Amino acid sequence: NNQFLYSFLALGASIEGFLSYIRPVIAVDATHLKGEYKGVIFVAACKDGEEMIYPLAFGFADRESDNSWTWFLSRLREIIGGRHHLPSDLIIVSDRHKSIANAMSDVFPEVPHVFCFFHLKQNLKKHYRKVKDVENMFYLAAYCYTKSDCDRYLEQIQRVCPQMHEKLIDVGVTKWSRAYSPKRRYAMMTTNIAESLNKCMMKARRLPITTAHEYLRHMLQKWHNDRRVHAENLRTSVTKTAEDHVNSMANESTSAMVSPIQQPIKFGVTHELGYGFVRSFEQTCSCRHWDLDQLPYHHAIVVARYR
């Protein structure tokens, strides 16, 4: 009848960039259409090397349901590796919408599905009066890098609000904690990038469907070109964000002391933030920042200077 139920849009440049350079952490979300024809737009987005939004794919559907999310995630799987060649460290972040969880089980059964910290916190606020008392503890438990730190903050939450502690355990610590995450989440603890992308699509959400597709294509074309020009003007081998991070860590580590343990493999570092072990060849550190962010932290920077 000259109608369609779903559609999917992903540019070849976006796919190639994701498979070649982008950290394989994908945030998925949906937002409502505002024009004459109602429905939703699905988005799948990542972060690039400058910590900017990297749109990977869009989808249009009548509503959020098991069928529509399954269809969108199936198309997403096709473009990033098909049935057998997904990135080994792929992880997908979303809110706790039940249809997303059902679709993930069907389409990405082997891929960790983790939750947005902010959405979980907002959900807890609706049910527990003492959330404000433990909000900072929950933030620290979610964002810390070591399991021992996470356990310590969870114990504090249990003392103040046992019901909330029980809920967090029921949800699954691996779902919301960086330290316990089965794969690296890097800095992707929320779906903020997908929601920010929704705001960028405000005009597209009010357009007729085919015009909205063209609007998104034009938006992505401009973004890719602007970032290509920016990259061509770089004078370093890494992005400016990464360079700024390394310089900041270097400035903060000037007072640190290095003691070789098994040179050139293992070193101990005494820093004002504490004592840590660095394994240079493995690119790991006992604070786990290097392990989980893949960016060297204080301990690793001072070891590199020592060597």
C-alpha positions in Angstrom: 0.0 0.0 0.0 3.0 2.3 -0.6 3.8 2.3 3.1 6.6 0.9 5.2 6.7 -0.2 8.9 10.4 0.3 9.7 13.5 1.9 8.1 17.2 1.9 8.8 19.9 4.5 7.9 23.6 4.1 8.3 26.3 5.8 6.2 29.2 3.8 4.8 31.6 6.4 6.3 30.1 5.9 9.8 30.3 2.1 9.5 33.9 2.1 8.3 35.0 4.6 11.0 33.4 2.5 13.7 35.0 -0.7 12.5 38.4 0.9 12.1 38.9 3.4 14.9 36.0 3.9 17.3 35.9 2.3 20.8 33.2 -0.4 20.5 30.8 1.0 23.2 27.4 1.8 21.6 24.6 3.7 23.3 21.1 3.1 22.0 18.0 5.1 22.6 14.7 6.2 21.1 12.9 9.5 20.8 9.4 10.4 19.6 8.5 11.9 16.2 6.6 15.2 16.5 5.2 15.8 13.0 2.0 14.6 11.4 3.1 11.0 11.3 3.8 9.7 14.8 6.4 7.1 15.7 9.9 6.9 17.1 13.5 7.4 15.9 16.0 4.9 17.1 19.7 6.0 17.5 22.9 4.1 17.9 25.9 6.4 18.9 29.4 6.1 20.1 32.2 8.6 21.1 35.1 9.5 18.8 38.7 10.2 19.9 37.8 13.8 20.8 35.0 12.5 23.1 32.4 13.9 20.6 29.2 12.2 19.5 29.8 9.7 16.7 26.4 8.7 15.2 26.4 5.1 13.9 22.9 4.4 12.8 19.3 5.6 12.9 16.0 3.8 12.6 12.3 4.7 12.2 9.5 2.7 13.6 5.8 3.1 14.7 6.6 2.7 18.4 9.0 1.1 20.9 8.2 -2.6 21.1 9.9 -6.0 21.1 9.4 -6.3 17.4 10.7 -2.8 16.5 13.7 -3.0 18.7 14.6 -6.5 17.5 14.4 -5.3 13.9 16.6 -2.2 14.6 19.2 -4.1 16.5 19.2 -6.9 13.9 20.1 -4.3 11.2 22.7 -2.8 13.6 24.3 -6.2 14.0 24.5 -6.7 10.2 26.5 -3.5 9.7 29.0 -4.0 12.5 29.9 -7.6 11.9 27.0 -9.9 11.1 26.5 -13.2 12.9 30.1 -14.2 13.5 32.5 -11.2 13.3 31.4 -8.7 16.0 34.2 -6.7 17.7 35.4 -8.9 20.6 35.1 -6.2 23.2 31.7 -4.8 22.0 29.3 -3.6 24.8 25.9 -1.9 24.4 24.5 0.7 26.9 20.9 1.7 27.2 18.2 2.6 29.7 16.2 -0.3 31.3 13.3 -0.3 28.7 12.1 -3.9 28.7 11.8 -4.2 24.9 15.5 -3.3 24.6 16.4 -6.1 27.1 14.2 -8.6 25.2 15.7 -7.6 21.8 19.3 -7.7 23.1 18.7 -11.3 24.3 17.5 -12.3 20.8 19.9 -10.3 18.6 23.1 -9.8 20.8 23.0 -12.7 23.3 26.8 -12.8 23.6 27.2 -9.1 24.0 27.1 -7.5 27.4 24.1 -5.2 27.9 24.7 -2.6 30.6 22.6 0.2 31.9 22.7 4.0 32.0 23.7 5.2 35.5 21.6 8.3 35.2 18.4 6.5 34.3 18.9 4.0 37.1 19.5 6.8 39.6 16.3 8.6 38.5 14.3 5.3 38.7 15.6 4.8 42.3 14.6 8.3 43.3 10.9 7.4 42.5 10.9 4.5 44.9 13.3 5.3 47.8 13.1 8.4 50.0 16.7 8.2 51.1 18.3 8.3 47.7 19.5 11.8 48.2 21.4 10.6 51.3 23.3 8.0 49.3 23.4 9.6 45.8 27.1 10.4 46.1 27.9 6.9 47.4 26.0 5.4 44.4 27.9 7.7 42.0 31.2 6.7 43.5 30.3 3.0 43.4 29.3 3.2 39.7 32.2 5.3 38.5 35.1 3.9 40.6 37.7 1.7 38.9 38.5 -1.0 41.4 36.1 -3.7 42.7 37.3 -3.1 46.3 36.3 0.5 46.1 32.9 -0.4 44.6 32.3 -2.9 47.4 33.2 -0.3 50.0 30.7 2.2 48.7 28.0 -0.5 48.4 28.6 -1.3 52.1 28.0 2.3 52.9 24.8 2.3 50.9 23.6 -0.8 52.7 24.1 0.9 56.1 22.1 4.0 55.1 19.4 2.4 52.9 19.2 -1.4 52.9 16.3 -1.4 50.5 18.2 0.5 47.8 21.2 -1.7 48.3 19.1 -4.8 47.7 17.7 -3.2 44.6 21.1 -2.4 43.2 22.2 -6.0 43.8 19.0 -7.3 42.1 19.6 -5.1 39.1 23.1 -6.6 38.9 26.4 -4.8 39.8 27.8 -5.8 36.4 25.0 -3.8 34.7 25.8 -0.4 36.3 29.4 -0.5 37.7 32.5 0.4 35.7 34.7 -1.8 38.0 32.5 -4.9 37.6 31.6 -4.4 33.9 32.3 -7.6 31.8 33.8 -5.4 29.1 35.4 -1.9 29.1 32.8 0.9 29.2 35.5 3.6 29.0 33.7 6.8 30.0 30.3 5.6 28.7 28.5 5.4 32.0 25.3 7.0 30.6 23.3 7.3 27.4 23.9 11.0 27.4 25.4 11.0 23.9 22.3 9.3 22.4 20.1 11.8 24.2 22.2 14.7 23.0 21.9 13.3 19.5 18.1 13.3 20.0 18.3 17.1 20.6 20.3 17.6 17.4 17.5 15.8 15.6 14.8 18.1 16.9 14.0 19.5 13.4 14.2 16.1 11.8 11.6 14.8 14.3 9.0 17.3 12.9 9.6 16.6 9.3 7.9 14.0 7.0 9.6 10.7 7.1 11.5 10.7 3.8 12.6 14.4 4.4 13.8 13.4 7.9 16.0 10.8 6.3 17.6 13.4 4.0 18.0 15.8 6.9 20.0 13.2 8.9 22.1 12.3 5.8 23.0 16.0 5.3 23.7 16.5 9.0 26.1 13.5 9.1 27.8 14.6 5.9 28.6 18.0 7.5 29.8 16.4 10.7 32.1 14.0 8.9 33.6 16.7 6.8 34.1 19.1 9.7 35.9 16.5 11.7 38.0 15.4 8.7 39.2 19.0 8.4 39.9 19.2 12.1 41.9 15.9 12.0 44.0 17.1 9.0 45.0 20.1 11.0 46.3 18.1 14.0 50.0 18.2 14.6 50.2 15.3 16.9 49.8 11.5 16.4 46.9 11.5 18.9 43.8 13.6 19.3 43.9 16.9 21.2 41.7 15.4 23.9 44.2 12.5 24.4 47.2 14.9 24.3 45.5 17.2 26.9 44.9 14.2 29.1 48.5 13.0 29.0 49.8 16.5 29.6 47.5 16.9 32.6 48.6 13.6 34.1 52.2 14.5 33.5 51.9 17.8 35.4 50.2 16.0 38.3 52.7 13.3 38.5 55.9 15.4 38.9 56.2 14.6 42.6 55.7 10.8 42.2 58.5 8.4 43.0 59.3 5.3 41.0 60.9 2.1 42.5 61.7 -0.7 40.0 60.4 -4.1 41.0 61.3 -6.1 37.9 62.7 -3.6 35.4 61.6 -3.1 32.7 58.4 -5.0 33.3 57.1 -4.0 36.7 57.4 -0.8 38.8 56.1 0.5 42.0 54.9 4.2 42.1 54.4 6.3 45.2 52.0 9.2 44.5 50.1 11.6 46.7 47.0 9.6 45.6 48.5 6.4 46.9 50.9 3.6 46.0 50.4 1.6 42.8 52.0 -1.1 40.6 52.5 -0.6 36.9 53.1 -3.4 34.4 54.5 -1.5 31.4 54.4 -4.2 28.7 50.8 -5.2 29.6 49.8 -1.6 29.9 48.1 -2.2 33.2 48.1 -0.4 36.6 46.7 -1.4 40.0 44.5 1.7 40.0 42.9 0.2 36.8 42.6 3.5 35.0 45.0 2.4 32.3 43.2 -0.9 32.0 39.7 0.4 31.7 40.2 3.7 29.9 43.1 2.7 27.7 44.7 6.0 28.6 47.7 6.2 30.9 47.1 7.6 34.4 49.5 9.2 36.9 51.4 6.0 37.7 51.9 5.0 34.1 53.0 8.5 33.1 55.7 8.8 35.7 57.0 5.3 34.9 57.3 6.3 31.2 59.3 9.3 32.2 61.5 7.2 34.5 62.3 4.7 31.7 
